[in-house]
């Protein structure tokens, strides 16, 4: 995946907008890229969710006992 090009003035404009409280996704839309791409261009952390096929919405309280014995 190649990142879009932003010149120095656009980068300064984006950083100032972030400091002013503008959401990153709005700034990215202004420059025609995704918020992840904009964060990469600005050197900011990009958070990715790791897909989990076995994910459930419940908490297994008995699993804590099993994990405690491993530690």
Secondary structure as UniProt FT lines:
FT   HELIX           8..19
FT   TURN            20..21
FT   HELIX           24..31
FT   HELIX           35..42
FT   TURN            53..54
FT   HELIX           61..70
//
